Amino acid sequence: MRLALEAAGFVLQEAADAEQGLKLARSSTPDCILLDYGLPDAEGLEVLESLRQQGGTLPCAVVMLTGPEPRMLQPQR
């Protein structure tokens, strides 16, 4: 995914885990966040909730996805 986005001209910033990702999201102004459901140190939905608690609304669009491990996910509001 990274290669395709960079080839299309997008500038990416990447975090290895939830803690790094939250710090990055708070210290920059991303246009979009690609968020994995299964991070090494937290569930993606927990990270999403932390982003929401920053000010009531999300700072940008968030697209959630997961890797090759198939999991059944409940729709979230």
N, C-alpha and C positions, 0 to 999 in steps of 0.2 A: 504494500500500500504506500509506504514511504516513497519508493522510487517513482511510482505513478504520479503521486501528488507533486513531488519535486519536478518531475519532467513536465508537468502541466504549469509550472511557474509558481507554485505555492511555497511559501517560506514556513518551515515547520520548526517547532520546538517540541522536544520529547522529554518525558519524565519516566523513570524506571519504576516508580511505585506511587501510591496514592499521596503520601506525604509530600514528595517532590512535586507532583502534579498540582496539588492544592497551592503550594507556595508559588509555583509558576503562574497559575491562573490569577492569583491575587496580586502578583507583582507586574503583570503585563496586561495588555488589553487584547485578548485573542478574538478573532472573528468567529471562530468555531472551535469546539473541543471534541475530539474523538476520544471516547472513554470506554475502556474495556470493562465488561461486567466482572471479570475475575482478575483482580490485581494481586500481587504477592502479599500486600499488607492490609488489604481491605476489599470489600465488595464494591463494585462500581456504583451501586445504588446508594451506598453510604457516602461515597464521594459526591454524588449528585446532590444528596441532601445537604452536605456541608457547603457546597457551592450555593445552594438556595438560601441558606441561613446567612450568607454574607450581607444581604440587604433585602430579602424578600423575593427578589426576582433573580433569574440567572443573568450573568453578565453578557452572555452570547448564546448562540445555538449550541446544543450538545447532542452529538450523535453517539449512541451507545451500540457497541458491537462486542463480539466475543471471538475467540480463536477457534481452532478446529474441534475442541471438545463440545459435543452437542449437549445442550441443557434445555430443559423446559423452563420457560420464563413466564411469569404472570405479567399481564399488562399493568403498567404503572401510570398513575396520574400525577 
